[in-house]
């Protein structure tokens, strides 16, 4: 005689409970995988080298504009 868990053969609705538990676990794993993949995508997307170049260009432009403003104020 094999020992089966009580929810498989001993309880009414045991197999339905097992199926609901199975779907809960599957959907939980799929949701967690989507969240991890989305977070990984967002973290890797924001640290690209193109952004660093753009920030450097903008900082140079701001410095140039400040220099021009100082020259105009001196006049």
N, CA, C, O and CB atoms as a CASP TS submission, in Angstrom:
PFRMAT TS
TARGET T0000
AUTHOR 0000-0000-0000
METHOD Language model
MODEL 1
PARENT N/A
ATOM      1  N   UNK     1       0.846  -1.171   0.000  1.00  0.00           N
ATOM      2  CA  UNK     1       0.000   0.000   0.000  1.00  0.00           C
ATOM      3  C   UNK     1       0.899   1.244   0.000  1.00  0.00           C
ATOM      4  O   UNK     1       1.820   1.354   0.809  1.00  0.00           O
ATOM      5  CB  UNK     1      -0.967  -0.008   1.226  1.00  0.00           C
ATOM      6  N   UNK     2       0.624   2.159  -0.900  1.00  0.00           N
ATOM      7  CA  UNK     2       1.400   3.395  -0.966  1.00  0.00           C
ATOM      8  C   UNK     2       0.707   4.474  -0.157  1.00  0.00           C
ATOM      9  O   UNK     2      -0.521   4.521  -0.074  1.00  0.00           O
ATOM     10  CB  UNK     2       1.591   3.852  -2.429  1.00  0.00           C
ATOM     11  N   UNK     3       1.488   5.312   0.419  1.00  0.00           N
ATOM     12  CA  UNK     3       0.942   6.399   1.244  1.00  0.00           C
ATOM     13  C   UNK     3       0.789   7.636   0.370  1.00  0.00           C
ATOM     14  O   UNK     3       1.782   8.251  -0.020  1.00  0.00           O
ATOM     15  CB  UNK     3       1.863   6.699   2.483  1.00  0.00           C
ATOM     16  N   UNK     4      -0.450   8.001   0.061  1.00  0.00           N
ATOM     17  CA  UNK     4      -0.736   9.206  -0.716  1.00  0.00           C
ATOM     18  C   UNK     4      -1.091  10.332   0.233  1.00  0.00           C
ATOM     19  O   UNK     4      -1.653  10.094   1.302  1.00  0.00           O
ATOM     20  CB  UNK     4      -1.883   8.963  -1.732  1.00  0.00           C
ATOM     21  N   UNK     5      -0.765  11.565  -0.154  1.00  0.00           N
ATOM     22  CA  UNK     5      -1.183  12.692   0.682  1.00  0.00           C
ATOM     23  C   UNK     5      -2.698  12.747   0.816  1.00  0.00           C
ATOM     24  O   UNK     5      -3.423  12.277  -0.061  1.00  0.00           O
ATOM     25  CB  UNK     5      -0.663  14.008   0.103  1.00  0.00           C
ATOM     26  N   UNK     6      -3.171  13.320   1.914  1.00  0.00           N
ATOM     27  CA  UNK     6      -4.608  13.341   2.198  1.00  0.00           C
ATOM     28  C   UNK     6      -5.391  14.108   1.147  1.00  0.00           C
ATOM     29  O   UNK     6      -6.547  13.774   0.884  1.00  0.00           O
ATOM     30  CB  UNK     6      -4.860  13.948   3.561  1.00  0.00           C
ATOM     31  N   UNK     7      -4.793  15.132   0.536  1.00  0.00           N
ATOM     32  CA  UNK     7      -5.562  15.924  -0.419  1.00  0.00           C
ATOM     33  C   UNK     7      -5.726  15.223  -1.762  1.00  0.00           C
ATOM     34  O   UNK     7      -6.521  15.681  -2.583  1.00  0.00           O
ATOM     35  CB  UNK     7      -4.901  17.264  -0.626  1.00  0.00           C
ATOM     36  N   UNK     8      -5.009  14.136  -2.019  1.00  0.00           N
ATOM     37  CA  UNK     8      -5.137  13.440  -3.297  1.00  0.00           C
ATOM     38  C   UNK     8      -6.306  12.476  -3.272  1.00  0.00           C
ATOM     39  O   UNK     8      -7.133  12.491  -4.183  1.00  0.00           O
ATOM     40  CB  UNK     8      -3.849  12.692  -3.634  1.00  0.00           C
ATOM     41  N   UNK     9      -6.393  11.648  -2.261  1.00  0.00           N
ATOM     42  CA  UNK     9      -7.459  10.651  -2.289  1.00  0.00           C
ATOM     43  C   UNK     9      -8.376  10.696  -1.071  1.00  0.00           C
ATOM     44  O   UNK     9      -9.487  10.169  -1.123  1.00  0.00           O
ATOM     45  CB  UNK     9      -6.861   9.291  -2.402  1.00  0.00           C
ATOM     46  N   UNK    10      -7.938  11.308   0.013  1.00  0.00           N
ATOM     47  CA  UNK    10      -8.710  11.238   1.244  1.00  0.00           C
ATOM     48  C   UNK    10      -9.778  12.297   1.395  1.00  0.00           C
ATOM     49  O   UNK    10     -10.769  12.070   2.090  1.00  0.00           O
ATOM     50  CB  UNK    10      -7.805  11.325   2.382  1.00  0.00           C
ATOM     51  N   UNK    11      -9.608  13.439   0.770  1.00  0.00           N
ATOM     52  CA  UNK    11     -10.554  14.537   0.966  1.00  0.00           C
ATOM     53  C   UNK    11     -11.410  14.735  -0.277  1.00  0.00           C
ATOM     54  O   UNK    11     -10.921  14.568  -1.395  1.00  0.00           O
ATOM     55  CB  UNK    11      -9.811  15.835   1.310  1.00  0.00           C
ATOM     56  N   UNK    12     -12.673  15.086  -0.101  1.00  0.00           N
ATOM     57  CA  UNK    12     -13.483  15.445  -1.261  1.00  0.00           C
ATOM     58  C   UNK    12     -12.937  16.745  -1.868  1.00  0.00           C
ATOM     59  O   UNK    12     -12.660  17.699  -1.141  1.00  0.00           O
ATOM     60  CB  UNK    12     -14.990  15.601  -0.864  1.00  0.00           C
ATOM     61  N   UNK    13     -12.786  16.782  -3.164  1.00  0.00           N
ATOM     62  CA  UNK    13     -12.253  17.953  -3.840  1.00  0.00           C
ATOM     63  C   UNK    13     -10.745  18.044  -3.747  1.00  0.00           C
ATOM     64  O   UNK    13     -10.184  19.111  -3.999  1.00  0.00           O
ATOM     65  CB  UNK    13     -12.865  19.192  -3.272  1.00  0.00           C
ATOM     66  N   UNK    14     -10.079  16.978  -3.399  1.00  0.00           N
ATOM     67  CA  UNK    14      -8.641  16.984  -3.225  1.00  0.00           C
ATOM     68  C   UNK    14      -7.894  17.257  -4.516  1.00  0.00           C
ATOM     69  O   UNK    14      -6.938  18.033  -4.525  1.00  0.00           O
ATOM     70  CB  UNK    14      -8.197  15.682  -2.656  1.00  0.00           C
ATOM     71  N   UNK    15      -8.310  16.639  -5.593  1.00  0.00           N
ATOM     72  CA  UNK    15      -7.636  16.855  -6.883  1.00  0.00           C
ATOM     73  C   UNK    15      -7.863  18.284  -7.379  1.00  0.00           C
ATOM     74  O   UNK    15      -6.970  18.880  -7.981  1.00  0.00           O
ATOM     75  CB  UNK    15      -8.142  15.840  -7.936  1.00  0.00           C
ATOM     76  N   UNK    16      -9.043  18.829  -7.131  1.00  0.00           N
ATOM     77  CA  UNK    16      -9.303  20.209  -7.528  1.00  0.00           C
ATOM     78  C   UNK    16      -8.371  21.159  -6.762  1.00  0.00           C
ATOM     79  O   UNK    16      -7.851  22.122  -7.326  1.00  0.00           O
ATOM     80  CB  UNK    16     -10.789  20.579  -7.273  1.00  0.00           C
ATOM     81  N   UNK    17      -8.171  20.874  -5.475  1.00  0.00           N
ATOM     82  CA  UNK    17      -7.256  21.675  -4.681  1.00  0.00           C
ATOM     83  C   UNK    17      -5.840  21.575  -5.240  1.00  0.00           C
ATOM     84  O   UNK    17      -5.128  22.577  -5.304  1.00  0.00           O
ATOM     85  CB  UNK    17      -7.287  21.230  -3.212  1.00  0.00           C
ATOM     86  N   UNK    18      -5.430  20.387  -5.642  1.00  0.00           N
ATOM     87  CA  UNK    18      -4.103  20.194  -6.211  1.00  0.00           C
ATOM     88  C   UNK    18      -3.951  20.979  -7.516  1.00  0.00           C
ATOM     89  O   UNK    18      -2.899  21.567  -7.765  1.00  0.00           O
ATOM     90  CB  UNK    18      -3.839  18.702  -6.453  1.00  0.00           C
ATOM     91  N   UNK    19      -4.982  20.991  -8.338  1.00  0.00           N
ATOM     92  CA  UNK    19      -4.930  21.736  -9.603  1.00  0.00           C
ATOM     93  C   UNK    19      -4.875  23.237  -9.340  1.00  0.00           C
ATOM     94  O   UNK    19      -4.108  23.945  -9.993  1.00  0.00           O
ATOM     95  CB  UNK    19      -6.150  21.396 -10.484  1.00  0.00           C
ATOM     96  N   UNK    20      -5.666  23.729  -8.406  1.00  0.00           N
ATOM     97  CA  UNK    20      -5.635  25.153  -8.059  1.00  0.00           C
ATOM     98  C   UNK    20      -4.257  25.527  -7.532  1.00  0.00           C
ATOM     99  O   UNK    20      -3.727  26.578  -7.892  1.00  0.00           O
ATOM    100  CB  UNK    20      -6.724  25.490  -7.009  1.00  0.00           C
ATOM    101  N   UNK    21      -3.675  24.697  -6.696  1.00  0.00           N
ATOM    102  CA  UNK    21      -2.339  24.945  -6.172  1.00  0.00           C
ATOM    103  C   UNK    21      -1.305  24.965  -7.297  1.00  0.00           C
ATOM    104  O   UNK    21      -0.405  25.804  -7.310  1.00  0.00           O
ATOM    105  CB  UNK    21      -1.971  23.883  -5.133  1.00  0.00           C
ATOM    106  N   UNK    22      -1.442  24.045  -8.227  1.00  0.00           N
ATOM    107  CA  UNK    22      -0.530  23.996  -9.373  1.00  0.00           C
ATOM    108  C   UNK    22      -0.611  25.288 -10.194  1.00  0.00           C
ATOM    109  O   UNK    22       0.420  25.863 -10.543  1.00  0.00           O
ATOM    110  CB  UNK    22      -0.855  22.779 -10.264  1.00  0.00           C
ATOM    111  N   UNK    23      -1.820  25.742 -10.502  1.00  0.00           N
ATOM    112  CA  UNK    23      -1.974  26.973 -11.284  1.00  0.00           C
ATOM    113  C   UNK    23      -1.458  28.190 -10.505  1.00  0.00           C
ATOM    114  O   UNK    23      -0.855  29.091 -11.088  1.00  0.00           O
ATOM    115  CB  UNK    23      -3.453  27.180 -11.671  1.00  0.00           C
ATOM    116  N   UNK    24      -1.691  28.215  -9.211  1.00  0.00           N
ATOM    117  CA  UNK    24      -1.172  29.310  -8.395  1.00  0.00           C
ATOM    118  C   UNK    24       0.350  29.368  -8.479  1.00  0.00           C
ATOM    119  O   UNK    24       0.926  30.443  -8.647  1.00  0.00           O
ATOM    120  CB  UNK    24      -1.619  29.151  -6.933  1.00  0.00           C
ATOM    121  N   UNK    25       0.991  28.225  -8.363  1.00  0.00           N
ATOM    122  CA  UNK    25       2.449  28.190  -8.440  1.00  0.00           C
ATOM    123  C   UNK    25       2.944  28.592  -9.821  1.00  0.00           C
ATOM    124  O   UNK    25       3.918  29.336  -9.930  1.00  0.00           O
ATOM    125  CB  UNK    25       2.965  26.801  -8.089  1.00  0.00           C
ATOM    126  N   UNK    26       2.295  28.117 -10.873  1.00  0.00           N
ATOM    127  CA  UNK    26       2.713  28.464 -12.240  1.00  0.00           C
ATOM    128  C   UNK    26       2.580  29.959 -12.471  1.00  0.00           C
ATOM    129  O   UNK    26       3.505  30.589 -12.983  1.00  0.00           O
ATOM    130  CB  UNK    26       1.878  27.690 -13.283  1.00  0.00           C
ATOM    131  N   UNK    27       1.442  30.537 -12.102  1.00  0.00           N
ATOM    132  CA  UNK    27       1.243  31.961 -12.327  1.00  0.00           C
ATOM    133  C   UNK    27       2.171  32.800 -11.452  1.00  0.00           C
ATOM    134  O   UNK    27       2.610  33.870 -11.874  1.00  0.00           O
ATOM    135  CB  UNK    27      -0.208  32.337 -12.060  1.00  0.00           C
ATOM    136  N   UNK    28       2.472  32.338 -10.260  1.00  0.00           N
ATOM    137  CA  UNK    28       3.408  33.054  -9.403  1.00  0.00           C
ATOM    138  C   UNK    28       4.796  33.073 -10.019  1.00  0.00           C
ATOM    139  O   UNK    28       5.458  34.111 -10.030  1.00  0.00           O
ATOM    140  CB  UNK    28       3.456  32.421  -8.015  1.00  0.00           C
ATOM    141  N   UNK    29       5.236  31.944 -10.527  1.00  0.00           N
ATOM    142  CA  UNK    29       6.561  31.865 -11.135  1.00  0.00           C
ATOM    143  C   UNK    29       6.629  32.713 -12.396  1.00  0.00           C
ATOM    144  O   UNK    29       7.627  33.396 -12.625  1.00  0.00           O
ATOM    145  CB  UNK    29       6.919  30.411 -11.457  1.00  0.00           C
ATOM    146  N   UNK    30       5.589  32.682 -13.213  1.00  0.00           N
ATOM    147  CA  UNK    30       5.562  33.485 -14.437  1.00  0.00           C
ATOM    148  C   UNK    30       5.576  34.976 -14.087  1.00  0.00           C
ATOM    149  O   UNK    30       6.298  35.749 -14.717  1.00  0.00           O
ATOM    150  CB  UNK    30       4.312  33.139 -15.291  1.00  0.00           C
ATOM    151  N   UNK    31       4.796  35.382 -13.103  1.00  0.00           N
ATOM    152  CA  UNK    31       4.770  36.790 -12.693  1.00  0.00           C
ATOM    153  C   UNK    31       6.125  37.230 -12.161  1.00  0.00           C
ATOM    154  O   UNK    31       6.608  38.310 -12.500  1.00  0.00           O
ATOM    155  CB  UNK    31       3.691  37.020 -11.630  1.00  0.00           C
ATOM    156  N   UNK    32       6.731  36.409 -11.339  1.00  0.00           N
ATOM    157  CA  UNK    32       8.043  36.743 -10.795  1.00  0.00           C
ATOM    158  C   UNK    32       9.086  36.835 -11.908  1.00  0.00           C
ATOM    159  O   UNK    32       9.939  37.722 -11.890  1.00  0.00           O
ATOM    160  CB  UNK    32       8.469  35.702  -9.751  1.00  0.00           C
ATOM    161  N   UNK    33       9.020  35.928 -12.864  1.00  0.00           N
ATOM    162  CA  UNK    33       9.974  35.962 -13.977  1.00  0.00           C
ATOM    163  C   UNK    33       9.798  37.233 -14.808  1.00  0.00           C
ATOM    164  O   UNK    33      10.788  37.827 -15.235  1.00  0.00           O
ATOM    165  CB  UNK    33       9.805  34.719 -14.870  1.00  0.00           C
ATOM    166  N   UNK    34       8.565  37.656 -15.041  1.00  0.00           N
ATOM    167  CA  UNK    34       8.315  38.885 -15.797  1.00  0.00           C
ATOM    168  C   UNK    34       8.829  40.108 -15.039  1.00  0.00           C
ATOM    169  O   UNK    34       9.410  41.012 -15.640  1.00  0.00           O
ATOM    170  CB  UNK    34       6.815  39.038 -16.090  1.00  0.00           C
ATOM    171  N   UNK    35       8.619  40.140 -13.736  1.00  0.00           N
ATOM    172  CA  UNK    35       9.113  41.267 -12.940  1.00  0.00           C
ATOM    173  C   UNK    35      10.637  41.332 -12.951  1.00  0.00           C
ATOM    174  O   UNK    35      11.211  42.413 -13.085  1.00  0.00           O
ATOM    175  CB  UNK    35       8.608  41.162 -11.499  1.00  0.00           C
ATOM    176  N   UNK    36      11.284  40.201 -12.813  1.00  0.00           N
ATOM    177  CA  UNK    36      12.747  40.174 -12.820  1.00  0.00           C
ATOM    178  C   UNK    36      13.271  40.592 -14.189  1.00  0.00           C
ATOM    179  O   UNK    36      14.218  41.373 -14.275  1.00  0.00           O
ATOM    180  CB  UNK    36      13.271  38.768 -12.449  1.00  0.00           C
ATOM    181  N   UNK    37      12.669  40.085 -15.252  1.00  0.00           N
ATOM    182  CA  UNK    37      13.110  40.436 -16.604  1.00  0.00           C
ATOM    183  C   UNK    37      12.896  41.925 -16.879  1.00  0.00           C
ATOM    184  O   UNK    37      13.759  42.571 -17.473  1.00  0.00           O
ATOM    185  CB  UNK    37      12.361  39.590 -17.650  1.00  0.00           C
ATOM    186  N   UNK    38      11.768  42.471 -16.461  1.00  0.00           N
ATOM    187  CA  UNK    38      11.510  43.894 -16.653  1.00  0.00           C
ATOM    188  C   UNK    38      12.473  44.767 -15.874  1.00  0.00           C
ATOM    189  O   UNK    38      12.958  45.771 -16.394  1.00  0.00           O
ATOM    190  CB  UNK    38      10.098  44.222 -16.254  1.00  0.00           C
ATOM    191  N   UNK    39      12.754  44.400 -14.641  1.00  0.00           N
ATOM    192  CA  UNK    39      13.718  45.156 -13.841  1.00  0.00           C
ATOM    193  C   UNK    39      15.112  45.092 -14.434  1.00  0.00           C
ATOM    194  O   UNK    39      15.820  46.098 -14.470  1.00  0.00           O
ATOM    195  CB  UNK    39      13.743  44.637 -12.417  1.00  0.00           C
ATOM    196  N   UNK    40      15.506  43.929 -14.893  1.00  0.00           N
ATOM    197  CA  UNK    40      16.829  43.780 -15.515  1.00  0.00           C
ATOM    198  C   UNK    40      16.925  44.644 -16.769  1.00  0.00           C
ATOM    199  O   UNK    40      17.952  45.277 -17.011  1.00  0.00           O
ATOM    200  CB  UNK    40      17.108  42.297 -15.864  1.00  0.00           C
ATOM    201  N   UNK    41      15.855  44.672 -17.568  1.00  0.00           N
ATOM    202  CA  UNK    41      15.849  45.484 -18.786  1.00  0.00           C
ATOM    203  C   UNK    41      15.987  46.966 -18.443  1.00  0.00           C
ATOM    204  O   UNK    41      16.771  47.680 -19.068  1.00  0.00           O
ATOM    205  CB  UNK    41      14.557  45.241 -19.592  1.00  0.00           C
ATOM    206  N   UNK    42      15.233  47.422 -17.459  1.00  0.00           N
ATOM    207  CA  UNK    42      15.292  48.836 -17.091  1.00  0.00           C
ATOM    208  C   UNK    42      16.656  49.213 -16.524  1.00  0.00           C
ATOM    209  O   UNK    42      17.157  50.301 -16.808  1.00  0.00           O
ATOM    210  CB  UNK    42      14.202  49.161 -16.078  1.00  0.00           C
ATOM    211  N   UNK    43      17.259  48.347 -15.736  1.00  0.00           N
ATOM    212  CA  UNK    43      18.566  48.656 -15.169  1.00  0.00           C
ATOM    213  C   UNK    43      19.659  48.687 -16.223  1.00  0.00           C
ATOM    214  O   UNK    43      20.559  49.525 -16.156  1.00  0.00           O
ATOM    215  CB  UNK    43      18.916  47.653 -14.105  1.00  0.00           C
ATOM    216  N   UNK    44      19.594  47.796 -17.183  1.00  0.00           N
ATOM    217  CA  UNK    44      20.639  47.781 -18.214  1.00  0.00           C
ATOM    218  C   UNK    44      20.413  48.867 -19.257  1.00  0.00           C
ATOM    219  O   UNK    44      21.367  49.331 -19.881  1.00  0.00           O
ATOM    220  CB  UNK    44      20.693  46.416 -18.894  1.00  0.00           C
ATOM    221  N   UNK    45      19.175  49.274 -19.454  1.00  0.00           N
ATOM    222  CA  UNK    45      18.873  50.296 -20.455  1.00  0.00           C
ATOM    223  C   UNK    45      19.373  51.660 -20.015  1.00  0.00           C
ATOM    224  O   UNK    45      19.840  52.436 -20.849  1.00  0.00           O
ATOM    225  CB  UNK    45      17.373  50.353 -20.722  1.00  0.00           C
ATOM    226  N   UNK    46      19.290  51.971 -18.743  1.00  0.00           N
ATOM    227  CA  UNK    46      19.632  53.307 -18.271  1.00  0.00           C
ATOM    228  C   UNK    46      21.128  53.528 -18.139  1.00  0.00           C
ATOM    229  O   UNK    46      21.560  54.673 -18.011  1.00  0.00           O
ATOM    230  CB  UNK    46      18.974  53.561 -16.954  1.00  0.00           C
ATOM    231  N   UNK    47      21.925  52.488 -18.164  1.00  0.00           N
ATOM    232  CA  UNK    47      23.364  52.664 -17.973  1.00  0.00           C
ATOM    233  C   UNK    47      24.136  52.503 -19.279  1.00  0.00           C
ATOM    234  O   UNK    47      25.230  51.938 -19.291  1.00  0.00           O
ATOM    235  CB  UNK    47      23.881  51.671 -16.944  1.00  0.00           C
ATOM    236  N   UNK    48      23.574  52.992 -20.364  1.00  0.00           N
ATOM    237  CA  UNK    48      24.275  52.857 -21.630  1.00  0.00           C
ATOM    238  C   UNK    48      25.289  53.983 -21.802  1.00  0.00           C
ATOM    239  O   UNK    48      25.182  55.028 -21.161  1.00  0.00           O
ATOM    240  CB  UNK    48      23.280  52.850 -22.796  1.00  0.00           C
ATOM    241  N   UNK    49      26.260  53.765 -22.662  1.00  0.00           N
ATOM    242  CA  UNK    49      27.312  54.757 -22.872  1.00  0.00           C
ATOM    243  C   UNK    49      26.800  55.975 -23.639  1.00  0.00           C
ATOM    244  O   UNK    49      27.367  57.060 -23.503  1.00  0.00           O
ATOM    245  CB  UNK    49      28.481  54.129 -23.621  1.00  0.00           C
ATOM    246  N   UNK    50      25.753  55.827 -24.433  1.00  0.00           N
ATOM    247  CA  UNK    50      25.198  56.946 -25.181  1.00  0.00           C
ATOM    248  C   UNK    50      24.698  58.046 -24.267  1.00  0.00           C
ATOM    249  O   UNK    50      24.797  59.228 -24.599  1.00  0.00           O
ATOM    250  CB  UNK    50      24.079  56.475 -26.071  1.00  0.00           C
ATOM    251  N   UNK    51      24.165  57.667 -23.122  1.00  0.00           N
ATOM    252  CA  UNK    51      23.679  58.655 -22.164  1.00  0.00           C
ATOM    253  C   UNK    51      24.836  59.464 -21.584  1.00  0.00           C
ATOM    254  O   UNK    51      24.708  60.669 -21.367  1.00  0.00           O
ATOM    255  CB  UNK    51      22.896  57.969 -21.038  1.00  0.00           C
ATOM    256  N   UNK    52      25.953  58.808 -21.337  1.00  0.00           N
ATOM    257  CA  UNK    52      27.117  59.519 -20.784  1.00  0.00           C
ATOM    258  C   UNK    52      27.632  60.565 -21.761  1.00  0.00           C
ATOM    259  O   UNK    52      27.992  61.670 -21.353  1.00  0.00           O
ATOM    260  CB  UNK    52      28.242  58.527 -20.439  1.00  0.00           C
ATOM    261  N   UNK    53      27.672  60.230 -23.045  1.00  0.00           N
ATOM    262  CA  UNK    53      28.108  61.192 -24.061  1.00  0.00           C
ATOM    263  C   UNK    53      27.151  62.374 -24.140  1.00  0.00           C
ATOM    264  O   UNK    53      27.577  63.521 -24.269  1.00  0.00           O
ATOM    265  CB  UNK    53      28.217  60.513 -25.431  1.00  0.00           C
ATOM    266  N   UNK    54      25.881  62.091 -24.064  1.00  0.00           N
ATOM    267  CA  UNK    54      24.876  63.150 -24.155  1.00  0.00           C
ATOM    268  C   UNK    54      24.970  64.088 -22.952  1.00  0.00           C
ATOM    269  O   UNK    54      24.852  65.305 -23.099  1.00  0.00           O
ATOM    270  CB  UNK    54      23.461  62.545 -24.250  1.00  0.00           C
ATOM    271  N   UNK    55      25.181  63.531 -21.778  1.00  0.00           N
ATOM    272  CA  UNK    55      25.321  64.357 -20.574  1.00  0.00           C
ATOM    273  C   UNK    55      26.555  65.243 -20.690  1.00  0.00           C
ATOM    274  O   UNK    55      26.511  66.416 -20.320  1.00  0.00           O
ATOM    275  CB  UNK    55      25.411  63.472 -19.305  1.00  0.00           C
ATOM    276  N   UNK    56      27.651  64.698 -21.197  1.00  0.00           N
ATOM    277  CA  UNK    56      28.874  65.490 -21.365  1.00  0.00           C
ATOM    278  C   UNK    56      28.647  66.640 -22.339  1.00  0.00           C
ATOM    279  O   UNK    56      29.117  67.753 -22.101  1.00  0.00           O
ATOM    280  CB  UNK    56      30.029  64.602 -21.858  1.00  0.00           C
ATOM    281  N   UNK    57      27.929  66.383 -23.439  1.00  0.00           N
ATOM    282  CA  UNK    57      27.626  67.445 -24.402  1.00  0.00           C
ATOM    283  C   UNK    57      26.761  68.527 -23.776  1.00  0.00           C
ATOM    284  O   UNK    57      26.996  69.715 -23.995  1.00  0.00           O
ATOM    285  CB  UNK    57      26.927  66.868 -25.632  1.00  0.00           C
ATOM    286  N   UNK    58      25.763  68.126 -23.001  1.00  0.00           N
ATOM    287  CA  UNK    58      24.888  69.103 -22.354  1.00  0.00           C
ATOM    288  C   UNK    58      25.642  69.929 -21.319  1.00  0.00           C
ATOM    289  O   UNK    58      25.407  71.132 -21.200  1.00  0.00           O
ATOM    290  CB  UNK    58      23.706  68.399 -21.695  1.00  0.00           C
ATOM    291  N   UNK    59      26.543  69.303 -20.571  1.00  0.00           N
ATOM    292  CA  UNK    59      27.339  70.052 -19.600  1.00  0.00           C
ATOM    293  C   UNK    59      28.240  71.069 -20.289  1.00  0.00           C
ATOM    294  O   UNK    59      28.416  72.182 -19.793  1.00  0.00           O
ATOM    295  CB  UNK    59      28.180  69.098 -18.754  1.00  0.00           C
ATOM    296  N   UNK    60      28.810  70.693 -21.426  1.00  0.00           N
ATOM    297  CA  UNK    60      29.651  71.628 -22.178  1.00  0.00           C
ATOM    298  C   UNK    60      28.811  72.788 -22.700  1.00  0.00           C
ATOM    299  O   UNK    60      29.260  73.934 -22.687  1.00  0.00           O
ATOM    300  CB  UNK    60      30.359  70.908 -23.349  1.00  0.00           C
ATOM    301  N   UNK    61      27.607  72.502 -23.154  1.00  0.00           N
ATOM    302  CA  UNK    61      26.727  73.558 -23.662  1.00  0.00           C
ATOM    303  C   UNK    61      26.320  74.511 -22.537  1.00  0.00           C
ATOM    304  O   UNK    61      26.264  75.723 -22.746  1.00  0.00           O
ATOM    305  CB  UNK    61      25.474  72.945 -24.322  1.00  0.00           C
ATOM    306  N   UNK    62      26.036  73.979 -21.355  1.00  0.00           N
ATOM    307  CA  UNK    62      25.672  74.826 -20.216  1.00  0.00           C
ATOM    308  C   UNK    62      26.852  75.723 -19.828  1.00  0.00           C
ATOM    309  O   UNK    62      26.673  76.906 -19.538  1.00  0.00           O
ATOM    310  CB  UNK    62      25.231  73.955 -19.004  1.00  0.00           C
ATOM    311  N   UNK    63      28.044  75.156 -19.827  1.00  0.00           N
ATOM    312  CA  UNK    63      29.231  75.960 -19.501  1.00  0.00           C
ATOM    313  C   UNK    63      29.414  77.085 -20.523  1.00  0.00           C
ATOM    314  O   UNK    63      29.749  78.209 -20.150  1.00  0.00           O
ATOM    315  CB  UNK    63      30.498  75.068 -19.456  1.00  0.00           C
ATOM    316  N   UNK    64      29.198  76.794 -21.791  1.00  0.00           N
ATOM    317  CA  UNK    64      29.315  77.817 -22.844  1.00  0.00           C
ATOM    318  C   UNK    64      28.262  78.910 -22.650  1.00  0.00           C
ATOM    319  O   UNK    64      28.564  80.095 -22.790  1.00  0.00           O
ATOM    320  CB  UNK    64      29.165  77.174 -24.249  1.00  0.00           C
ATOM    321  N   UNK    65      27.040  78.519 -22.332  1.00  0.00           N
ATOM    322  CA  UNK    65      25.978  79.506 -22.118  1.00  0.00           C
ATOM    323  C   UNK    65      26.256  80.368 -20.889  1.00  0.00           C
ATOM    324  O   UNK    65      25.970  81.565 -20.904  1.00  0.00           O
ATOM    325  CB  UNK    65      24.625  78.805 -21.968  1.00  0.00           C
ATOM    326  N   UNK    66      26.810  79.782 -19.825  1.00  0.00           N
ATOM    327  CA  UNK    66      27.173  80.569 -18.643  1.00  0.00           C
ATOM    328  C   UNK    66      28.271  81.571 -18.986  1.00  0.00           C
ATOM    329  O   UNK    66      28.244  82.711 -18.522  1.00  0.00           O
ATOM    330  CB  UNK    66      27.633  79.647 -17.495  1.00  0.00           C
ATOM    331  N   UNK    67      29.226  81.147 -19.790  1.00  0.00           N
ATOM    332  CA  UNK    67      30.309  82.041 -20.187  1.00  0.00           C
ATOM    333  C   UNK    67      29.756  83.213 -20.983  1.00  0.00           C
ATOM    334  O   UNK    67      30.160  84.354 -20.761  1.00  0.00           O
ATOM    335  CB  UNK    67      31.366  81.286 -21.008  1.00  0.00           C
ATOM    336  N   UNK    68      28.840  82.951 -21.906  1.00  0.00           N
ATOM    337  CA  UNK    68      28.237  84.024 -22.709  1.00  0.00           C
ATOM    338  C   UNK    68      27.438  84.975 -21.826  1.00  0.00           C
ATOM    339  O   UNK    68      27.483  86.191 -22.014  1.00  0.00           O
ATOM    340  CB  UNK    68      27.328  83.436 -23.808  1.00  0.00           C
ATOM    341  N   UNK    69      26.715  84.423 -20.874  1.00  0.00           N
ATOM    342  CA  UNK    69      25.906  85.247 -19.971  1.00  0.00           C
ATOM    343  C   UNK    69      26.818  86.163 -19.141  1.00  0.00           C
ATOM    344  O   UNK    69      26.518  87.342 -18.951  1.00  0.00           O
ATOM    345  CB  UNK    69      25.036  84.349 -19.036  1.00  0.00           C
ATOM    346  N   UNK    70      27.918  85.615 -18.659  1.00  0.00           N
ATOM    347  CA  UNK    70      28.865  86.441 -17.892  1.00  0.00           C
ATOM    348  C   UNK    70      29.445  87.560 -18.746  1.00  0.00           C
ATOM    349  O   UNK    70      29.624  88.678 -18.263  1.00  0.00           O
ATOM    350  CB  UNK    70      30.001  85.575 -17.333  1.00  0.00           C
ATOM    351  N   UNK    71      29.740  87.271 -20.010  1.00  0.00           N
ATOM    352  CA  UNK    71      30.273  88.308 -20.925  1.00  0.00           C
ATOM    353  C   UNK    71      29.244  89.401 -21.151  1.00  0.00           C
ATOM    354  O   UNK    71      29.596  90.580 -21.185  1.00  0.00           O
ATOM    355  CB  UNK    71      30.687  87.686 -22.284  1.00  0.00           C
ATOM    356  N   UNK    72      27.972  89.030 -21.306  1.00  0.00           N
ATOM    357  CA  UNK    72      26.930  90.035 -21.552  1.00  0.00           C
ATOM    358  C   UNK    72      26.674  90.867 -20.293  1.00  0.00           C
ATOM    359  O   UNK    72      26.337  92.046 -20.404  1.00  0.00           O
ATOM    360  CB  UNK    72      25.620  89.356 -22.017  1.00  0.00           C
ATOM    361  N   UNK    73      26.822  90.293 -19.123  1.00  0.00           N
ATOM    362  CA  UNK    73      26.617  91.051 -17.890  1.00  0.00           C
ATOM    363  C   UNK    73      27.741  92.057 -17.653  1.00  0.00           C
ATOM    364  O   UNK    73      27.524  93.095 -17.028  1.00  0.00           O
ATOM    365  CB  UNK    73      26.510  90.102 -16.701  1.00  0.00           C
ATOM    366  N   UNK    74      28.924  91.756 -18.142  1.00  0.00           N
ATOM    367  CA  UNK    74      30.054  92.652 -17.984  1.00  0.00           C
ATOM    368  C   UNK    74      29.924  93.898 -18.870  1.00  0.00           C
ATOM    369  O   UNK    74      30.510  94.936 -18.563  1.00  0.00           O
ATOM    370  CB  UNK    74      31.344  91.917 -18.302  1.00  0.00           C
ATOM    371  N   UNK    75      29.186  93.805 -19.931  1.00  0.00           N
ATOM    372  CA  UNK    75      29.024  94.933 -20.843  1.00  0.00           C
ATOM    373  C   UNK    75      28.145  95.997 -20.299  1.00  0.00           C
ATOM    374  O   UNK    75      27.918  97.010 -20.961  1.00  0.00           O
ATOM    375  CB  UNK    75      28.483  94.480 -22.134  1.00  0.00           C
TER
END
